[in-house]
Amino acid sequence: MIQNYLRIAFRNLWKTKGITLINIAGLSAGMACFALLLLHVNDEFSFDRFHANKDHVYRVLQHSRSANGDPAHDDAYMPMPLGPAMQADLPDVTHYVRFCDWGDQFVRSPRQTAKLPVLYADPQIFEVFTFPLRYGNSGTALSELNSVVLTEHMAQQLFGEENPTGKTLDIKVMDDFEPFLVTGVAQNLPSNSSIRFGILCSYARHAATKWGKRNEGNWNRSSYQTFVALRPGSGLSGDSARLQQFWNKYYPDQEANMRNEGRWKGEGPPMSYRLQSLKSMHTEPGVFAGGAPAFNPRYGWILLGLGGLVLLIACINFTTLAIGRSAGRAREIGVRKVIGAFRRQLVGQFLAESLLLSAISMILAIGLAYLLLPALNELTDKQLHFDLSQYPELGWMFPALTLLAGLLAGAYPALVLSGFRPLEVLRSKFRVAGANIFTKSLVSVQFILSVGLIACTLVMVRQLQYLLTRDPGFNKANVMIVNAEDTDAKQLYPRFRAAVAGQPGIAGIAASELSLGAGTGWNQNGFSYNGEPKEVYEYFVDPDYIPVLGMELLAGRNFDYAYSTDTLNAIVINESMMRDFGWTLDNAVGQPLRGFRGDSGNDPVVIGVVRDFNYLSMHGQVQPMMFHMFSDYAPYQIFVRLQAGRIAEGIAAAETAWKDLSPELPFQYAFLDENLSNFYISEARWSRIVGYAGALAILLACLGLFGLAALAAVNRTKEIGIRKVLGASIFSITGLLSKEFILLVLIAIAVATPLAYWVMAMWLRDFAFRIDVQWWVFALAGLASIGVALLTVGFQSYRAAVANPAESLKSE
């Protein structure tokens, strides 16, 4: 019977090749879109689940409870002695692994010298985590002080195709290059790993540095991520009382001190430890940590929802076209019922056709998804691939998607077509179901979704442009930032400045310890000011920083080396800090920042106030911040303002000076405006994803309209012929066939506009600086939809209007 269903299905699909092609094209595009988004979301939800011990490994977090108006939050950076103490004090802890991410360091091998990411970890990393070694012994790979493990990709980059174990490379540790012995090569890490490394060094080597020795035994410096493995069956992860007792042992005076300083007024201890499951680590975006950016599950469901909407539009096409061509199959159904066919057999026949069409579409969709995967990877900054070994869930997800699409698209037509009464059908007294309210509703739903997606895209693009072009409060154009982190910056900067000043293309030079923009670092200091807790961002700068970046000084003066105290306790604050501390432009200058340095009495003093500027993302309001040039900081970031029109000359002059002063290290620079635009990478991605989804939705909706208009013209062939014989014009006939569909689009616009407005108003609430949603955005989206629909329906209507009426009036 199934074989017979399939044979008849093939015949029917081949007989209506045009409609079949439209259905396959629409379903393939919708399935490809959904498959790509499904792969992306599945990758995010599958992070860290490849580890054999994933059910027993946890990351230790410091949990700060909510009080004084501040929300509760978690911090993943822990003190150095935490891991050994947990293993010693808590019997449930079998292993611990500490990670120290030292950022990019200069690495020298026989093939190249480059700045590469270096990660330090305890030797037991290979017992706790599943990072198989291709070469070397996992039990001893990091046992020596200067041992190093490379990934396959990094080994190939540094040593070529040969096995590098037993060879040496030089890594810049603190101020000097040191030789490291390659003791292992790990298989390339899966893309869905939160822990990422290319060069893995022994934690003992970091502990032996000046910085490491300073942190040894120090419970007040938190710079490391710590993971613990628990024995099977342990309940420690949910035992908040034991974790609180452990916290209290090493911070016995914390609660009393915070209460005395006014930083804690809640009930019970202000802080404790929390164990975060390795499996959920990637999907808790509220935790402050480095490594792979955490993923908000809400966005995953939104992405799947977008893909589902596009697939739904494709399925609606199938449904409406199947109902629309019901006239062509009415006699077939009548005859089959007269000779004894049961309704369930007819339903099975139509579902077989639908599932066959869905299966063919899925095969084409997978091919299309493969072709589009590089574009998705570029958009999401990932290296996704269809790999059942990494994503075994895809083995059942794609067949399930095929079945779901087939049933979703074919269930209603099967029930409608199988329900024709044979007597009415054979007497030609049946109503064509293509004109019913359900079909019109489906078409309206398609355009509601399409218009809504287009409107949302326009709002997102406008908001993104606003963020990128809004004046941040300083001149960000033509500013190059030279990275001098791995140098003796206090000695290098004056010499570099002298060498570059006055060169062609150079308009000004300044320095800071930190850069500006996403991923460039920041420093926030918390202290008690007159018994009130305060948090202030601080930036070390030189006297040229404010004028070179074009910031506006509202009160007081700038830094000046002529004042010896400026390198000791002078600060320049922004307006937000001035208001937060209760000062005004008239009295801010001369105010001491009491409590900033504890009870030392050497309080910083305000010498100037600058106009607020956006040094962080515009998602939030400008926060209190201050500039200083205290002598214990260093100018690691050199800001070079380039002359407009002479950018290349300025870069060349700076590079020449760098090579003369620091020939052993490569010249590294970035542009300030690009650093700032990186704050909004997520918004740029979302606007493009929604834009692509909207364009595909319109395309699919119009594909459905094209088919429906063709069927409408066929069903009204004789009517059109009679109208033409009686003198109707081509324009009137075209309008007659088009107006019904255009009315559906107008209804869709009326429904989509308030929905899209509400969605975008909610989205814009995440930005402190945002645009107003203008009415013309929705008008433009509606006009675009009407225009595309007119072109689609008008083409088919015109073809029907210019057809020879003699042909349409011939007797059957």
C-alpha positions in Angstrom: 0.0 0.0 0.0 2.8 2.4 0.9 4.5 1.7 -2.4 1.2 2.4 -4.2 0.9 5.7 -2.3 4.4 6.8 -3.3 3.8 5.8 -7.0 0.6 7.9 -7.1 2.3 10.7 -5.2 5.1 10.8 -7.8 2.6 10.9 -10.7 0.6 13.8 -9.1 3.6 15.8 -8.3 5.0 15.4 -11.8 1.6 16.3 -13.3 1.7 19.7 -11.5 5.4 20.4 -12.1 5.0 24.2 -11.6 3.3 24.1 -8.3 5.6 21.2 -7.2 8.6 23.3 -8.0 7.3 26.3 -6.0 6.6 24.0 -3.0 10.0 22.3 -3.2 11.8 25.7 -3.6 9.9 27.2 -0.6 10.2 24.2 1.7 13.9 23.8 0.8 14.7 27.4 1.6 12.7 27.3 4.9 14.3 24.1 6.0 17.8 25.3 5.1 17.2 28.5 7.2 15.9 26.5 10.1 18.7 23.9 9.8 21.4 26.5 10.0 19.9 28.3 13.0 19.3 24.9 14.6 23.0 24.0 14.1 24.0 27.3 15.7 21.7 27.0 18.7 22.5 23.4 19.2 26.2 24.3 19.2 25.6 26.8 22.0 23.6 24.5 24.1 26.1 21.6 23.7 29.1 23.5 25.1 31.4 21.4 27.3 29.2 18.3 27.1 32.0 16.3 25.4 33.9 16.0 28.7 33.7 12.5 30.1 33.4 13.9 33.7 30.9 16.7 32.8 28.4 15.6 35.5 31.0 15.9 38.3 33.0 19.0 37.3 32.1 22.5 38.7 33.5 26.0 38.5 33.8 27.8 41.8 32.1 31.2 41.9 32.0 33.9 44.5 28.4 34.8 45.1 27.6 38.3 46.3 24.1 38.6 47.7 21.9 41.5 46.9 21.7 44.5 49.2 21.7 48.3 49.3 20.0 48.3 45.9 22.6 46.3 44.1 21.6 43.0 42.4 23.2 39.7 43.4 26.0 38.6 41.1 28.6 35.9 40.7 32.3 36.3 39.9 34.4 33.5 38.5 37.8 34.9 39.4 39.2 33.3 42.6 42.3 33.6 44.8 45.3 31.3 44.2 45.1 29.2 47.4 41.4 28.3 46.9 41.8 25.1 44.9 44.2 23.4 47.3 42.2 24.6 50.3 39.0 23.1 48.9 40.6 19.7 48.3 42.1 19.7 51.8 39.0 20.9 53.7 36.1 19.3 51.7 36.4 15.5 51.2 33.9 15.6 48.3 36.6 17.4 46.2 38.8 14.9 44.4 40.7 17.2 42.1 41.1 20.9 41.4 42.4 22.8 38.3 43.3 26.5 38.4 43.6 28.5 35.2 45.6 31.7 34.7 44.8 33.4 31.4 47.8 35.7 30.9 46.5 36.9 27.6 48.6 37.2 24.4 52.3 36.7 25.0 55.2 36.9 22.5 56.2 33.4 21.4 59.3 32.6 19.4 59.7 29.4 17.4 62.0 28.4 14.5 59.3 29.4 12.1 58.0 32.7 13.5 57.7 35.2 16.4 54.2 36.2 17.2 51.9 37.3 20.0 49.7 34.3 20.9 47.3 33.4 23.7 49.0 31.6 26.6 47.1 29.7 29.3 48.6 28.3 32.6 46.9 25.3 34.2 47.5 22.7 36.9 48.9 19.4 35.6 45.7 17.5 36.6 43.8 19.3 33.8 44.0 16.1 31.7 42.4 14.1 34.5 39.5 16.4 35.1 38.8 17.5 31.5 38.7 15.5 28.2 41.5 17.0 26.1 43.1 13.9 24.4 46.8 14.1 23.5 48.0 13.1 20.1 51.6 13.1 21.3 52.9 12.9 24.8 51.8 11.5 28.2 48.8 13.3 29.7 49.9 12.2 33.2 53.3 14.0 33.0 52.8 16.6 30.2 52.7 19.6 32.6 54.7 18.1 35.5 57.8 20.2 34.8 58.2 23.9 35.5 58.8 24.9 31.9 56.8 22.3 30.1 54.2 23.3 27.5 51.4 21.5 25.6 50.3 22.8 22.1 47.2 22.0 20.2 47.6 20.4 16.7 46.8 23.7 15.0 49.3 25.7 17.1 52.0 23.0 16.7 51.6 23.2 12.9 51.8 27.0 13.1 55.0 27.1 15.2 56.8 23.9 14.0 55.2 22.8 10.7 54.0 19.2 10.1 56.7 17.5 12.2 56.1 16.1 15.7 57.3 19.0 18.0 57.6 17.0 21.3 61.0 17.4 22.7 61.7 20.7 20.9 61.8 24.1 22.6 60.2 27.4 22.0 60.7 30.7 23.8 57.8 32.5 25.6 58.1 36.0 27.0 57.4 35.6 30.8 57.1 39.0 32.5 60.1 40.9 31.0 62.3 38.1 29.4 62.0 35.3 26.9 62.4 31.8 28.5 62.8 28.4 26.9 59.9 26.0 27.2 60.0 22.3 26.3 57.1 20.9 24.2 56.0 17.8 26.1 52.7 17.1 24.4 50.4 17.9 21.5 46.6 18.0 22.2 44.0 17.3 19.6 42.4 20.5 18.4 39.7 21.6 20.8 36.1 21.2 19.8 34.4 24.5 18.8 31.9 24.0 21.7 34.5 24.2 24.4 34.4 27.0 27.0 38.0 26.3 27.9 40.2 27.4 25.0 43.9 27.3 24.6 46.6 26.9 21.9 49.6 27.1 24.2 49.1 25.5 27.6 51.9 26.0 30.3 52.3 24.6 33.7 50.6 26.6 36.5 53.8 26.1 38.6 55.7 28.3 36.1 53.2 31.2 36.7 53.4 30.6 40.5 57.2 31.1 40.3 56.8 34.6 38.7 56.9 37.8 40.7 53.2 38.2 40.3 52.5 34.6 41.2 54.6 34.8 44.4 52.7 37.9 45.3 49.4 36.0 45.1 50.6 32.8 46.9 48.6 32.4 50.1 46.8 35.7 49.4 43.0 35.3 49.8 42.4 39.0 48.8 43.7 38.8 45.2 41.3 37.1 42.8 42.8 36.5 39.4 42.2 32.8 38.6 39.4 30.5 37.6 39.2 27.4 39.7 37.4 24.1 38.8 36.8 21.2 41.1 35.9 17.6 40.4 33.5 16.0 43.0 33.2 12.3 43.8 30.2 10.6 42.2 27.1 11.1 44.3 28.4 14.2 46.1 25.8 16.7 47.2 28.3 19.5 47.8 27.1 21.6 44.8 23.7 22.1 46.5 24.9 22.3 50.0 25.0 26.1 50.6 25.6 25.6 54.3 28.9 23.7 53.9 30.1 26.2 51.2 29.2 29.1 53.6 31.2 27.5 56.4 34.2 27.1 54.1 33.9 30.8 53.1 33.7 31.9 56.7 36.9 30.0 57.6 39.0 32.1 55.2 37.1 35.4 55.5 36.1 35.4 59.2 35.9 39.3 59.5 34.4 40.0 56.1 30.8 40.5 57.2 31.8 42.7 60.2 34.1 44.9 58.1 31.5 45.4 55.4 28.8 46.3 57.9 31.2 48.8 59.6 32.0 50.4 56.3 28.3 50.6 55.3 28.8 48.3 52.3 26.5 45.6 53.7 23.1 46.1 55.5 21.4 42.8 54.7 20.7 39.7 56.8 23.4 37.1 57.1 26.8 36.9 55.4 27.2 39.1 52.3 29.2 36.6 50.3 29.7 32.8 49.8 30.9 30.3 47.3 28.7 28.6 44.7 29.5 25.7 42.5 28.5 26.2 38.8 28.0 23.0 36.8 30.3 22.6 33.8 27.3 21.7 31.6 25.5 25.0 32.4 28.6 27.3 32.5 28.1 28.5 28.9 24.5 29.3 29.3 24.8 31.6 32.4 25.7 34.9 30.9 25.4 36.8 34.2 28.7 35.4 35.5 31.7 37.6 35.1 34.4 35.5 33.4 36.8 35.3 30.5 37.1 32.6 27.8 34.3 31.9 25.3 31.5 34.5 25.7 28.6 33.0 27.6 25.3 32.5 25.7 21.9 33.8 26.8 19.4 30.9 26.3 16.7 33.4 25.6 18.5 34.4 22.4 18.7 30.7 21.4 15.0 30.3 21.6 14.5 33.6 19.7 16.8 32.3 16.9 14.9 29.1 16.7 11.7 31.1 16.7 12.9 33.1 13.7 13.8 29.9 11.9 10.5 28.4 12.8 8.6 31.4 11.5 10.4 31.2 8.1 9.7 27.4 8.0 6.1 28.1 8.9 5.7 30.5 6.0 7.1 27.8 3.7 4.6 25.3 5.1 1.8 27.8 4.7 2.7 28.0 1.0 2.3 24.3 0.7 -1.0 24.3 2.5 -2.5 27.2 0.5 -1.4 25.9 -2.8 -2.7 22.4 -2.0 -6.1 23.9 -1.1 -5.9 26.2 -4.1 -5.5 23.4 -6.6 -8.3 21.4 -5.0 -10.4 21.9 -8.1 -7.9 20.0 -10.2 -8.2 16.9 -8.0 -11.9 17.0 -7.1 -12.9 14.5 -9.8 -10.1 12.2 -8.9 -11.3 12.1 -5.3 -14.9 11.6 -6.3 -14.2 8.7 -8.5 -11.9 7.1 -5.9 -14.7 7.4 -3.3 -17.3 6.0 -5.6 -15.2 2.9 -6.3 -14.8 2.3 -2.5 -11.9 4.3 -1.2 -12.1 5.1 2.5 -11.3 8.6 3.8 -8.3 7.3 5.8 -6.8 6.0 2.6 -7.2 9.3 0.9 -5.7 11.1 3.9 -2.8 8.6 3.7 -2.3 9.3 0.0 -2.2 13.1 0.5 0.1 12.8 3.5 2.4 10.5 1.5 2.6 13.3 -1.1 3.4 15.8 1.5 6.0 13.7 3.2 7.6 12.9 -0.1 7.8 16.5 -0.9 9.2 17.2 2.5 11.9 14.5 2.1 13.0 15.9 -1.2 13.0 19.4 0.2 15.2 18.3 3.2 17.8 16.7 0.9 18.0 19.9 -1.1 17.9 22.0 2.1 20.9 20.2 3.5 22.8 20.9 0.3 21.8 24.5 0.5 22.8 24.7 4.1 26.2 23.4 3.3 26.6 26.1 0.7 25.5 28.8 3.2 27.4 27.5 6.2 30.5 29.7 5.5 28.4 32.8 5.5 26.8 31.8 8.8 30.2 31.2 10.3 31.4 34.6 9.2 28.2 36.2 10.7 28.5 34.4 14.0 32.3 34.2 14.3 32.2 30.5 14.7 33.6 27.4 12.9 30.4 25.3 12.7 30.1 22.2 10.6 27.6 19.4 10.2 29.4 16.7 12.3 27.4 13.9 13.9 30.3 13.0 16.1 30.3 16.5 17.7 26.5 17.1 17.4 24.9 13.6 17.7 21.5 15.3 18.2 21.4 16.2 14.5 21.0 12.5 13.8 17.4 12.6 15.0 16.7 16.4 14.7 16.8 16.5 10.9 14.5 13.4 10.3 12.1 14.8 12.9 12.2 18.2 11.1 11.3 16.4 7.8 8.4 14.6 9.4 7.2 17.7 11.2 7.3 19.9 8.1 5.5 17.2 6.0 2.7 16.8 8.6 2.5 20.6 9.2 2.2 21.4 5.5 0.0 18.4 4.5 -2.3 17.7 7.4 -5.0 20.3 6.7 -5.1 19.9 2.9 -5.3 16.1 3.4 -8.3 16.5 5.7 -10.0 19.1 3.4 -9.5 17.2 0.1 -10.4 13.8 1.5 -13.7 15.3 2.8 -15.2 16.1 -0.7 -18.6 14.6 -1.2 -18.5 12.4 -4.4 -22.0 13.2 -5.6 -21.4 17.0 -5.5 -18.0 16.6 -7.0 -19.1 14.5 -10.0 -22.0 17.0 -10.6 -19.5 19.9 -10.4 -21.4 21.5 -7.6 -18.6 21.7 -5.1 -17.0 25.0 -3.9 -13.3 25.5 -4.6 -11.7 25.6 -1.2 -9.0 28.0 -2.3 -11.2 31.0 -1.7 -12.1 30.2 1.9 -11.4 32.2 5.0 -8.7 29.8 6.2 -6.6 30.2 3.1 -6.8 34.0 3.2 -5.9 33.8 6.9 -2.8 31.8 6.1 -1.7 34.3 3.4 -2.3 37.1 5.9 -0.2 35.3 8.6 2.7 35.0 6.0 2.7 38.8 5.4 2.2 39.7 9.1 5.4 37.8 9.8 7.2 39.2 6.8 6.2 42.8 7.4 7.1 42.5 11.1 10.6 41.1 10.4 11.3 43.9 7.8 10.1 46.6 10.3 12.3 45.1 13.1 15.3 45.0 10.8 14.9 48.7 9.9 14.7 49.7 13.5 17.7 47.6 14.4 19.8 49.0 11.6 18.8 52.6 12.6 19.7 51.9 16.3 23.0 50.4 15.2 23.8 53.4 13.0 22.9 55.7 15.9 25.3 53.9 18.2 28.1 54.0 15.7 27.7 57.6 14.7 26.6 59.2 18.0 29.2 61.6 19.4 30.8 59.7 22.3 32.0 62.9 23.9 35.4 62.9 22.3 37.0 62.8 18.8 37.4 59.1 17.9 38.3 59.6 14.3 41.8 58.9 13.0 43.2 57.7 16.3 45.7 54.8 16.2 46.4 53.0 19.4 49.9 51.3 19.6 50.1 48.4 22.0 53.3 48.6 24.2 52.2 46.1 26.9 55.2 43.8 26.6 57.8 46.6 26.8 59.3 48.8 29.5 56.7 51.3 28.6 58.0 54.0 31.0 61.3 54.1 29.1 59.9 53.4 25.7 57.1 56.0 25.5 59.1 59.2 25.9 61.6 58.0 23.3 58.8 56.9 20.9 57.0 60.2 21.4 60.2 62.2 20.6 60.8 60.1 17.5 57.2 60.4 16.2 56.4 64.0 17.1 56.4 66.3 14.0 56.6 63.4 11.5 54.3 63.6 8.4 50.8 62.4 9.2 51.2 62.8 13.0 48.8 65.3 14.7 49.3 64.4 18.4 50.5 61.8 20.8 49.2 60.7 24.2 49.4 57.7 26.5 47.2 55.6 28.9 47.6 52.4 30.7 44.3 51.1 29.2 42.9 51.4 25.7 39.3 52.3 25.0 36.6 50.0 23.4 35.3 46.5 23.7 37.7 43.9 25.0 40.5 46.4 25.8 40.2 46.2 29.6 39.0 48.5 32.3 39.7 49.1 36.0 37.1 49.7 38.7 37.9 50.7 42.2 35.5 50.2 45.2 35.9 52.1 48.5 33.9 53.7 51.2 33.5 57.5 50.9 32.2 59.1 54.2 30.7 55.7 55.1 28.9 55.3 51.8 30.1 52.5 49.3 31.3 53.9 46.0 32.6 52.4 42.8 34.6 54.4 40.3 36.3 53.5 37.0 39.9 54.8 36.8 42.2 55.4 33.9 45.9 56.3 34.1 46.7 59.0 31.4 49.4 61.6 30.6 48.7 65.3 30.3 48.2 65.1 26.5 45.4 62.5 26.7 42.5 64.9 27.2 43.5 67.5 24.5 44.6 64.8 22.0 41.2 63.0 22.3 39.3 66.3 22.1 37.6 66.0 25.5 36.0 69.1 27.0 37.3 70.4 30.4 34.3 72.0 32.2 36.0 73.1 35.4 39.5 73.3 36.8 42.6 72.3 34.9 44.3 69.4 33.1 47.3 67.5 34.4 50.7 69.3 34.2 54.1 67.9 35.0 55.0 71.3 36.4 53.0 70.4 39.4 54.9 67.7 41.3 51.8 66.5 43.2 50.0 65.7 39.9 51.7 62.3 39.8 50.9 61.6 43.4 47.3 62.5 44.2 45.7 64.7 41.5 42.6 63.4 39.7 40.3 64.7 36.9 36.7 63.4 37.2 33.7 63.2 34.8 30.3 64.8 35.4 28.8 61.5 36.5 31.3 61.1 39.3 30.8 64.7 40.3 27.0 64.2 40.6 27.4 60.8 42.3 29.5 62.4 45.0 27.1 65.3 45.5 29.4 68.0 44.1 28.8 70.7 41.5 31.0 72.5 38.9 31.4 75.3 41.4 32.7 73.2 44.3 34.1 70.0 42.8 37.7 71.3 42.2 39.7 70.8 45.4 37.5 68.1 46.8 39.4 65.2 48.5 38.5 61.6 47.6 38.3 60.4 51.2 38.7 56.7 51.7 40.2 55.9 48.3 43.4 54.9 49.9 42.0 53.7 53.2 43.2 55.5 56.3 46.6 56.6 54.8 45.5 60.2 54.7 47.0 60.8 51.3 43.6 61.2 49.6 43.5 62.1 45.9 42.2 65.7 45.2 40.0 66.8 42.2 41.8 69.3 40.0 39.4 69.2 37.0 36.0 68.0 35.6 35.5 66.8 32.0 32.2 66.5 30.2 30.7 63.0 30.3 31.9 60.7 27.5 31.1 57.1 26.6 34.1 55.0 27.5 31.9 51.9 27.9 29.0 50.6 25.8 26.0 52.8 25.2 23.8 50.1 26.6 24.2 51.8 30.0 24.5 55.3 31.3 27.9 56.9 31.7 29.3 55.7 35.0 31.5 57.7 37.5 35.1 57.7 36.4 38.4 59.5 37.0 41.7 60.2 35.3 45.0 60.1 37.2 48.7 59.9 36.4 49.9 58.2 39.6 53.5 57.2 39.3 53.0 53.5 40.0 51.2 53.0 36.6 52.7 52.7 33.1 51.8 54.0 29.6 51.1 50.7 27.9 48.7 52.2 25.3 50.0 55.0 23.0 47.3 57.1 21.4 48.5 58.6 18.1 46.2 61.1 16.3 46.8 60.9 12.6 46.2 63.8 10.2 43.2 63.4 8.0 44.2 62.5 4.5 47.7 61.4 5.6 46.8 58.2 7.5 49.3 55.9 5.7 52.1 58.4 6.3 51.4 58.6 10.0 51.2 54.8 10.4 54.5 54.4 8.5 56.2 57.0 10.7 55.0 55.3 13.9 56.1 51.8 12.6 59.5 53.1 11.7 60.0 54.6 15.1 58.8 51.4 16.8 61.2 49.2 14.8 64.1 51.5 15.8 63.3 51.4 19.5 62.0 47.8 19.9 63.1 45.8 16.9 62.6 42.4 18.6 58.8 42.9 19.0 56.3 43.4 16.2 54.5 46.7 15.7 50.8 46.2 16.9 48.1 48.8 16.6 44.3 49.2 16.3 42.0 52.1 15.5 39.9 53.7 18.3 36.7 53.9 16.3 36.9 50.2 15.4 37.5 49.3 19.1 34.4 51.3 20.1 32.3 49.7 17.3 33.1 46.3 18.7 30.8 47.1 21.6 27.9 46.6 19.2 29.0 43.4 17.3 26.0 41.6 18.8 23.5 44.2 17.5 25.1 44.1 14.1 24.7 40.3 14.0 21.1 40.5 15.1 20.1 43.1 12.6 21.7 41.0 9.8 20.1 37.8 11.0 16.6 39.4 11.3 17.2 41.1 8.0 18.0 37.9 6.2 15.1 36.2 7.8 12.8 39.0 6.7 14.1 38.9 3.2 13.6 35.2 3.0 10.1 35.5 4.6 9.1 38.0 1.9 10.5 35.8 -0.8 8.6 32.8 0.4 5.4 34.7 0.9 5.6 36.1 -2.6 6.4 32.6 -3.9 3.1 31.5 -2.3 1.3 34.4 -3.8 2.7 33.7 -7.2 1.3 30.1 -7.0 -2.1 31.2 -5.6 -2.5 33.9 -8.2 -1.7 31.3 -10.9 -4.4 29.0 -9.5 -6.9 31.8 -9.2 -6.4 32.7 -12.8 -6.9 29.0 -13.8 -10.0 28.7 -11.7 -11.5 31.9 -13.2 -10.4 31.2 -16.8 -13.9 31.2 -18.3 -15.0 34.3 -16.3 -12.0 36.2 -17.6 -12.8 35.1 -21.2 -16.4 36.3 -20.9 -15.3 39.6 -19.4 -12.9 40.2 -22.2 -15.5 39.3 -24.8 -17.9 41.9 -23.2 -15.2 44.6 -23.5 -13.3 44.5 -20.1 -9.9 46.1 -20.3 -6.6 44.4 -19.4 -6.2 46.9 -16.5 -9.6 46.1 -15.0 -9.1 42.3 -15.2 -5.6 42.7 -13.7 -7.1 44.8 -10.9 -9.9 42.2 -10.4 -7.5 39.4 -9.8 -5.0 41.5 -7.7 -7.3 43.4 -5.3 -8.2 40.3 -3.2 -4.5 39.6 -2.5 -3.5 43.2 -2.0 -6.3 43.5 0.6 -4.8 40.6 2.5 -1.4 42.4 2.5 -3.0 45.5 3.8 -4.7 43.6 6.6 -1.3 42.0 7.4 0.4 45.5 7.6 -2.3 46.7 10.0 -1.8 43.7 12.3 2.0 43.6 12.0 2.7 47.3 12.8 1.6 47.4 16.5 3.2 44.0 17.1 6.5 45.0 15.6 6.4 48.4 17.5 5.9 46.6 20.8 8.8 44.1 20.1 11.2 46.9 19.2 10.2 49.1 22.1 11.0 46.2 24.4 14.3 45.6 22.6 15.3 49.3 22.8 14.9 49.3 26.5 18.3 47.6 26.8 20.0 50.7 25.6 20.5 53.8 27.7 21.1 55.8 24.5 18.5 54.9 21.8 16.4 56.2 18.9 12.7 56.9 18.9 10.7 54.5 16.8 9.3 56.5 13.9 6.1 55.8 12.1 7.7 56.0 8.7 9.7 52.8 9.5 6.5 50.8 9.4 5.1 52.7 6.5 8.3 51.8 4.5 8.0 48.2 5.5 4.4 48.1 4.4 5.1 49.8 1.1 7.9 47.4 0.4 5.6 44.5 1.0 2.8 45.9 -1.1 5.2 46.7 -3.9 6.6 43.1 -3.9 3.1 41.6 -3.7 1.9 43.8 -6.6 4.7 42.7 -8.8 4.1 39.1 -7.9 0.4 39.0 -8.3 0.3 41.6 -11.1 2.5 39.4 -13.3 0.2 36.4 -13.1 -2.9 38.6 -13.4 -1.5 40.3 -16.5 -0.8 36.9 -18.1 -4.3 35.8 -17.5 -5.7 39.2 -18.8 -3.8 39.1 -22.1 -4.7 35.4 -22.8 -6.8 34.7 -25.9 -10.5 34.5 -24.8 -11.3 32.1 -27.6 -9.1 29.5 -25.9 -10.6 29.9 -22.5 -14.2 29.7 -23.8 -13.7 26.4 -25.7 -15.9 23.6 -24.5 -14.2 20.9 -22.5 
